[in-house]
Amino acid sequence: MDERLFRIAEALLEKTRSGEIRWKATEDEDTFETPFADYTVVIMRVPSLSQSQKYAYRFTLIDKEGRTLDSITLSFTGEIWESPEYNGREFVETFRCLFEIARKTALNVDEAIGDLLKRLTGT
């Protein structure tokens, strides 16, 4: 497994949190993407093969021709990837967080909650 995918995920998470990157919803309710000039990054939640976990997270890098350059699917069970620099659980948690923040930004969840709260409380 290429550790650079983890560094890309970390950078995407940071830039999404700061509002520099926006994600778009796709036809699949558990798939979100963010385009760049020559690449598109896709994060998705997929059913886990493990009975103890409901979901796994798939991270895919696609080129401008639509070809998959690299893809990884991880969950908290099964073989956990380890390296001297990164903990496998940290890696999976980063992808889970990236999925959740991509979903929230693509679906404008914060705005919807704020709007509903304003309508209900008048503040």
C-alpha positions in Angstrom: 0.0 0.0 0.0 1.3 3.4 -1.0 1.6 5.7 2.1 1.2 8.7 -0.1 -2.6 7.9 -0.3 -2.7 8.4 3.5 -0.9 11.8 3.1 -3.4 12.8 0.3 -6.3 11.8 2.6 -4.9 13.8 5.5 -4.4 16.9 3.2 -7.9 16.6 1.8 -9.4 16.3 5.3 -7.5 19.4 6.4 -8.4 21.4 3.3 -12.1 20.3 3.5 -12.3 21.4 7.2 -10.9 24.8 6.3 -13.4 25.2 3.4 -10.7 25.1 0.6 -12.1 21.9 -0.9 -15.8 21.2 -1.6 -17.1 17.7 -2.4 -20.0 16.8 -4.7 -22.6 14.2 -4.3 -22.9 11.5 -6.9 -25.8 9.3 -7.9 -24.8 6.8 -5.2 -25.8 8.3 -1.8 -22.6 6.9 -0.2 -20.2 8.2 -2.8 -18.7 11.7 -2.9 -16.1 13.2 -5.2 -13.9 16.3 -5.6 -12.4 17.2 -8.9 -8.9 18.6 -9.7 -7.5 19.6 -13.1 -6.2 16.2 -14.0 -7.7 13.9 -11.3 -10.8 13.2 -9.3 -10.7 11.9 -5.8 -13.6 9.6 -4.7 -14.5 8.6 -1.2 -17.2 6.1 -0.6 -18.7 4.0 2.2 -19.2 0.4 1.2 -20.6 -2.7 3.0 -17.9 -4.3 5.1 -17.1 -8.0 4.5 -16.8 -8.4 8.2 -19.8 -9.3 10.3 -18.5 -7.1 13.2 -18.4 -3.9 11.1 -21.2 -2.5 9.0 -19.1 -0.3 6.7 -15.7 0.0 5.1 -14.3 3.1 3.3 -13.0 3.1 -0.2 -10.6 5.9 -1.5 -10.0 6.1 -5.2 -7.9 8.3 -7.4 -9.1 8.7 -11.0 -7.4 10.3 -13.9 -9.0 12.7 -16.4 -9.8 9.8 -18.8 -11.8 8.1 -16.0 -9.3 5.4 -15.3 -8.7 4.2 -11.8 -5.1 5.0 -10.9 -5.2 3.6 -7.3 -7.8 2.5 -4.9 -7.9 1.2 -1.3 -10.7 -0.2 0.8 -10.2 -0.4 4.6 -12.3 -1.2 7.7 -11.4 -1.5 11.3 -11.4 -5.3 11.1 -9.3 -7.7 9.2 -5.7 -7.0 8.3 -4.7 -3.6 9.5 -2.1 -1.8 7.5 0.9 -0.7 9.5 4.1 1.3 8.8 6.8 2.9 10.9 5.2 6.3 10.4 1.4 5.5 10.5 -0.9 3.4 12.6 -3.4 1.4 10.6 -6.3 2.4 12.9 -5.3 6.0 12.4 -5.4 5.5 8.7 -8.9 4.0 8.7 -10.2 6.7 11.0 -8.8 9.4 8.7 -10.8 7.8 5.8 -13.9 7.6 8.0 -13.6 11.2 8.9 -12.9 12.2 5.3 -16.1 10.4 4.2 -18.2 12.0 6.9 -16.9 15.6 6.2 -17.2 15.0 2.4 -20.9 13.9 2.9 -21.6 16.9 5.2 -20.1 19.4 2.8 -21.7 17.9 -0.4 -25.1 17.7 1.2 -24.8 21.1 3.0 -25.7 19.5 6.3 -24.4 22.4 8.4 -26.6 24.9 6.5 -29.6 22.6 6.8 -29.2 22.2 10.5 -28.7 25.9 11.0 -31.8 26.8 8.9 -34.0 24.3 10.7 -32.8 25.5 14.1 -33.5 29.1 13.1 -37.0 28.2 11.9 -37.7 26.3 15.1 -36.2 28.7 17.6 -36.4 32.0 15.8 -32.7 32.7 16.5 
